[in-house]
Each structure stands twice: as C-alpha cells, then as structure tokens.
C-alpha cells in the first residue's frame, strides 16, 4: 500500500459516503460535499497537503486495500459510485478510454489509409498495434474492429 493510501486510510473517519459522493463529517465542513473537480474530471480532496482522488477514498471505504489503478466503468471520472469502480491494469484502463479527439472516422480503431484509399482497422493489444485489415466500407471496418475489441479487451471493451 502506498503512503498516500495510508494517509487516506488514516482519514476515512472524516468522510461519509452517500450515493457516490463523499461528505465531510468533521468540524465546520460537516455535511458539505468533499473535493473539487480537477482538469481531467476527477474529484480531488485535500488531506494534509495531499490531494488524493475521491475514487481511491471510496474504494478504500469498501475494501481493505487499493490497487494501483482503478477504472470508472462508465468512463465518467467524477462518477464515484462504488458499483462504477473496478480494479484494472493501466492497459485495461486505456481499453475503456473514450475515443481520441483526433479520431476523424468516428469509430475507435478505424482510420483512413491514404495509400490504399480504404478504412484500416487496428487495436492495441498487449502494448502492440495489431491490424485487422483494410475495407472499402466503413461499416464493415466498424464491425471487424468492434468484434476484435470484444475478443481481446473483454469486459473493458469500449466502443465509444
């Protein structure tokens, strides 16, 4: 367990969990929602000059330890319902990520290949880019990449 997780564990008594939100239960802040939303949408809470993420606090309230990585199942970093959190590796967390803002096809894993003038299908699997073919029809490319995503990414497959 990390020093930050130890700090969280030693301060769990300062919070009450209700429906995915943390509320202060100490001093003049009692009853107020704890934390602020940071630039990437996660909720952070200041504890003794540290800023742990609220989802780690929630996880530790329900579990005795906290893994290195937690994943928000619905991809909403401020939704800290315990049912929305799951243990994950960094790779699994990336598999559940939203499509890139640079994605122009509108489909995760489908890019336009200028040389062939076809839609190229690709996924990162075990840190390596794997190709699944070139297709004239974008919907066929979508079907192929979504099928492969379910096959290789399992419950972390995210099509959005």
C-alpha positions, 0 to 999 in steps of 0.5 A: 500500500502506498503512503498516500493510501495510508494517509487516506486510510488514516482519514476515512473517519472524516468522510461519509459516503452517500450515493457516490459522493463523499461528505465531510463529517468533521468540524465546520465542513460537516455535511458539505460535499468533499473535493473539487473537480480537477482538469481531467474530471476527477474529484480531488480532496485535500488531506494534509497537503495531499490531494488524493482522488475521491475514487481511491477514498471510496474504494478504500471505504469498501475494501481493505486495500487499493490497487494501483489503478482503478477504472470508472466503468462508465468512463465518467471520472467524477462518477464515484459510485462504488458499483462504477469502480473496478480494479484494472491494469493501466492497459485495461484502463486505456481499453475503456478510454473514450475515443481520441479527439483526433479520431476523424472516422468516428469509430475507435480503431478505424482510420483512413489509409491514404495509400490504399484509399480504404478504412484500416482497422487496428487495436492495441493489444498487449502494448502492440498495434495489431491490424485487422485489415483494410475495407472499402466500407466503413461499416464493415471496418466498424464491425471487424474492429468492434468484434476484435475489441470484444475478443481481446479487451473483454469486459473493458471493451469500449466502443465509444 
